[in-house]
Amino acid sequence: MKYVALKSFWKRYGRLDPKNKEQAKNAFKLFKQDPRHPSLRVAKMPGLNIWYGHVTKGKLFTFEQEHQSYFFRNIGRHEILDRERRR
């Protein structure tokens, strides 16, 4: 499996506070072990080929899956889902 973080992801990740960055790192370790781990609460966005998962109750990440690759698109508060719908 290949994991790729897009520029948009790194831009938003850079804005996270240190505690959220550490929580995100832990979530991604878990994602690599099991993308469907219950604590990540992964779900598909209706009508789009974009998925989202939870870092914490208030922080999400979005991604796409293509063949054997995951492309991480965005990370942040719930508002990122609205951004993804507008793209």
Buried (B, 14 or more C-beta within 10 A) or exposed (E): EEEEBBEBBEEBBEEBEEEBBEBBEEBBEBBEEEBEBEEBEBEEEEEBEBBBBBBEEEBBBBBBBEEEEBBBBBBBEEEBBEBBEEE
